[in-house]
Amino acid sequence: GFWIDGKPLYRKTITGKLTGSADSYYSLSGINYDIITNIKVLVNTPDYVVDLSTYSNTGQNGVLIEKSQNRLRISNNNYAFYNSPVIIILEYTKKE
C-alpha cells in the first residue's frame, strides 16, 4: 500500500520478550524510517493475546518511539504479561 503522501509503505517485524515490571526497549537501527504509520505490539501469554499498543487496564501500559534514542519503548505494568513473548509490527515510510 501507500501512505497519504503517495510514498510506499514498508513493514518490519521484530520479535522479543517483555521484561518484568521494567520498560522493554527495542532498537530501530537499520530501519530507515521517515514516518511510522502504524505500530502493533502483540503479547502472547498462556491466557491472552493482547495488542499493547491499544490496551490499557490501568493507564500504565504504553508504546512509544524514542526518536533521539532510535528505539521503541514498551511500558508494561501488568504482571500477567511479564516475561511474555512479544511481536512488534511497524509500518512506515522510508526516508528519501
C-alpha positions, -999 to 999 in steps of 0.1 A, spaced: 0 0 0 8 37 0 7 64 26 -13 96 22 17 114 7 20 87 -20 51 70 -5 51 32 -4 46 16 30 71 -9 44 67 -34 72 92 -46 98 85 -74 123 106 -76 155 103 -104 180 114 -105 216 104 -109 252 89 -84 276 108 -78 308 92 -79 342 78 -46 355 106 -25 339 103 -10 304 114 -31 274 134 -15 246 139 -25 210 164 -9 187 152 6 154 187 10 140 188 -4 105 153 9 97 155 40 76 120 53 85 106 87 78 71 83 93 59 54 114 23 50 102 12 20 124 26 1 155 12 -32 168 27 -48 198 12 -83 202 19 -101 235 12 -139 237 6 -154 271 -9 -188 280 -42 -169 287 -42 -139 264 -32 -124 231 -31 -86 236 -22 -57 214 -4 -34 240 -4 -5 215 -42 -2 222 -47 -19 255 -45 -4 290 -63 -17 320 -48 9 343 -34 36 320 1 24 328 8 4 297 22 22 267 42 20 234 62 48 221 91 56 197 120 75 214 134 92 183 165 106 200 175 70 211 162 54 178 143 28 198 108 16 207 99 15 243 72 -7 258 59 2 293 41 -27 308 27 -27 343 5 -58 341 21 -88 358 1 -112 335 24 -101 306 58 -102 324 84 -122 306 60 -129 277 69 -132 241 62 -101 220 58 -94 183 62 -58 172 49 -49 137 59 -15 124 46 1 92 65 31 79 76 52 50 113 54 42 135 85 41 145 96 7 
